[in-house]
Amino acid sequence: RCDIWLKRYMESRNDHYSAIFVTARQPHKMSVAQMRYIIKRISNRAEINKEIHPHQLRHSYATHLMNNGAPIEVIQSLMGHEKSETSKIYAQLSGRLRKEYYQKYF
């Protein structure tokens, strides 16, 4: 699971920075521009013929959490949102789960 890998990664680092992605240069927190550049290089190498942005990864992360049963409060905390309404915008159920829940509750 993603949360286990993330925890292992953060525990394995020898620094005290809270950012997930860090750089050698000050302020050590990777910028959005740096993330865009890295994502573009990776998607080109993977021959993905679509623009991928860091923001899309946040949506995917939240959706993945929700589809795997994470409560909205957990998603809110992991995403760093002050309000759960913001997390609900990010996290959208997949079509399969939406249909499943609709059939279960209606």
HELIX and SHEET records of a PDB file:
HELIX    1   1 CYS A    2  SER A   12  1                                  11    
HELIX    2   2 VAL A   32  ARG A   45  1                                  14    
HELIX    3   3 PRO A   54  ASN A   67  1                                  14    
HELIX    4   4 ILE A   72  MET A   79  1                                   8    
HELIX    5   5 SER A   84  TYR A   90  1                                   7    
HELIX    6   6 GLY A   95  TYR A  105  1                                  11    
END                                                                             
